[in-house]
């Protein structure tokens, strides 16, 4: 491993399953999948067969990469499951899904998405604040999509709902290439900072 670079073997990618979004988001998702797959970094995602989730998976698989999908039984019953993933893990519910996706990952990258994506991202940031998840978290801010959320987080810092140190819980990338670079260079969070969780 290069000095100062994290050894990343798997990345959990949060993103939309919507099929109605602008093609720029699809392009970013596909490129992210290709970059991760090309570097033999396993993609961990929710196993969806539509939207950006599908695009990331297809991009990784296209270049010989591997994708592990984690999906609740009820979604399989609804036929929402990608059929060509390297590995498919069925779980009981959404809580188990999120926990396993995090457990399997060496880093998180969040692409744009709706309530589910935002909830996953904020939960893993919370886990990191509590010292429960120590790996890099990168927000891939395609087309400025996450600007309002980043402004809200900045306000939380300014209003002292969070400590100044908590600004280091996440990093922001403007391109898939930058996101992949950041997961390798962002410092691993120290669990001892748990004492900072109480503001």
Secondary structure as UniProt FT lines:
FT   TURN            3..4
FT   STRAND          10..14
FT   HELIX           23..38
FT   TURN            39..40
FT   STRAND          42..45
FT   HELIX           51..62
FT   TURN            63..64
FT   STRAND          67..72
FT   HELIX           73..77
FT   TURN            78..79
FT   STRAND          87..91
FT   HELIX           94..103
FT   STRAND          107..110
FT   HELIX           115..129
FT   TURN            130..131
FT   STRAND          136..140
FT   HELIX           142..144
FT   TURN            145..146
FT   HELIX           147..158
FT   TURN            159..160
FT   HELIX           164..169
FT   STRAND          171..173
FT   HELIX           176..185
FT   HELIX           191..196
//
